[in-house]
Amino acid sequence: MAITIFRRSFVVSAVVLLSSLLITAVSAHSAVLNVKYKYAGQEPSITQLKAHDSRRQLGILAGVDLPLGGSGRPDAVGLYYAKIGIGTPTKDFYVQVDTGSDIMWVNCIQCTECPRRSSLGIDLSLYNIKDSVTGKMVPCNQEFCLEINGGPLTGCTANDSCPYLQIYEDGSSTAGVFIKDLVLYDRVSGDLQTTSANGSINFGCGARQAGDLGSSNEDEALDGILGFGKSNLSIISQLASSGKVKKMFAHCLDGVNGGGIFAIGHVVQPKVNMTPLVPNQPHYNVNMTAVQVGQAFLNISIEVFESGDRKGTIIDSGTTLAYLPEMVYEPLVSKIISQQPDINVQTVHDEYTCFQYSDSIDDGFPPVVFHFENSLSLKVYPHEYLFLLEGLWCIGWQNSGRQSRDRMNLTLLGDLVLSNKLVLYDLENQVIGWTEYNCSSNIKVLDDQTGTIHLVGSHYLASACSLNIRWAIVLLFLSMLLHYIFTEILL
């Protein structure tokens, strides 16, 4: 009898699990984006991360905006990306969600040098305006084109398309024309519920890509960039200007599981302290006031965080590590190492400060706290700023004083400090803020139109590879179930 009960319960459990797997495999408002971390389930080396950041900072700091170019700064590789729909009928595209870029662009059908495959396990797409009944060219005399080019284009006629060209110091470039079409996203309609919504958006149709954006680089390739920068040309600004959303958004990047939360709208819970954005800066810059290591404050002047025309500290979700001026980096690293005077510090690959340590790093080393205007602080724990490399613990803080001239003594905080925190961008009031948060949980967003408050949950965007694995599991359980049923019939 016990065996019979066990067998029947196994059948029920298998059916329930099979159903669950099948469902999972096919399944002035607020909106959400499903995001995924590029390195989820992996242990990328510091070398990989620094290589990414080097390309990234060239995009942020050294992009050459020519007269025909956009003011956005798309880069080659995305850490967090989302799936959106474009056109009528809609077609899916995987794009980097980037707070350091302004314009949105995707690879287009005319492109002969665009990536066709990606190591991320996703199916890349090419946009074709002929396949969308709502797609249309943006003429060069339209206001959007005039704004992005800083005035009228020479020889422009009403029938000419608005071109864009972006060239980077590392030699990569993207060029094409601007298109206007419907972009589909999920609008928050209830607690953990969404309905499909769309907005008419101007975006770049990439016809020529070169360098890291071209077909020779299929490693971690995506379909394009979804710019959430500060300018009036970004997707958040375009949606807000049409009354679709408030000019506010938030992200919570899950550094443990991958994915997380990306919501457009007025976040009311958790409560987040805010600090003002530095005016007249192209990115999300804030004023840092002090650096604390454990209980001690470093003896540094706040003028250290200003280099050339750059004012303040850049907050950028598209950069992996954290870069500090040499006058901050040196005392900070020395203070961290002084906590364990017996460790043998060595330099790995001529640039990484590393050591061997077998005990708990969170117990043996101090947290680092950055302080900003309006009493906002950002705490970084040892397990967040220390990385394993070749069996050694290496310090993730990077010395920007040793970078190239364009990036020298830059202060930039990336995912090393932003992961596992809810970061809120309020462009309506020109402030930004954050708080430590479980990015696998929920936040509450206000629907300004109805006054209701809804829960928004975390998501994990499955790639083609993970979907194949999931279907393999489904088929495994299906075969087990059929085998059991066939055995029962024979008995």
PyMOL commands that set and color helices and strands:
alter all, ss='L'
color gray80, all
select helices_A, chain A and resi 2-26+46-61+129-131+143-149+211-213+235-241+302-305+326-337+361-364+373-375+382-385+400-402+405-407+415-418+464-490
alter helices_A, ss='H'
color red, helices_A
select strands_A, chain A and resi 31-32+35-37+64-65+80-86+91-98+105-107+136-137+163-167+173-190+193-210+224-227+248-253+260-264+266-269+274-276+285-286+288-293+296-297+313-315+322-324+346-348+352-355+368-372+376-380+386-389+392-395+397-399+412-413+421-426+431-436+442-446+453-457
alter strands_A, ss='S'
color yellow, strands_A
deselect
rebuild
show_as cartoon
